[in-house]
Amino acid sequence: MLDKRSLARLIDSLPTFREPKLRLEQYVTPGDVVATIVWSSFMRGELGAGWAVDLGCGTGRFAYAITALGGRAVCLDIDVDALRIARELGLDVAVCDARMPCAKAGVIVFMNPPFGVWKTHADLEFLRGASKIADIIYSIHKRTTQQFIERAAAQLGYRAEVIEIAYIPIPPMYRHHRKWRHKVEATVFRFQRTSGY
């Protein structure tokens, strides 16, 4: 069985986007952040309870971590190029819009949604999509939106718990990037349903 540190190293060794798409705000979720989230769920005994969904999965980092710890996960994304990489890792994949996820209700969702920099409230659209299928949602959001996201989650019938404050490094992936490395402060949430679908 992997420990949390080994899990983070494993995730950081995985392939990333070959051609990231700015319109989808595709960034790589760091291994330590993935490990913290998935390990938290594992320690709560949630990973053996059923299927987990890596929503807007990109290359499938959450799903890979979940399966590495003995859970069952499926990758959902609209980007077939990213899903191709996830499939090469041996993961189950499906082309699916995060706003209308193609999964049965009652799953656990793991996601690093767009922060809404290029499309306003894209993060909220992901949260609403996840709320259609999940009783428990693990999600990463820009720290400056924390109170807004907590209110939105409450309106959707969820109680928000902050797992950690993370600093996500953004390498110069796109043409508009000027800094060698930029860090974004983010809130890692666990949302648990308190009222029905």
Secondary structure, 3 states (H helix, E strand, C coil): CCCHHHHHHHHHCCCCCCCCCHHHCCCCCCHHHHHHHHHHHHHCCCCCCCEEEEECCCCCHHHHHHHHCCCEEEEEECCHHHHHHHHHCCCEEEECCCCCCCCCCCEEEEECCCCCCCCCCHHHHHHHHHHCCEEEEEEEEEHHHHHHHHHHHHHCCEEEEEEEEEEEEECCCCCCCCCCCEEEEEEEEEEEECCCC
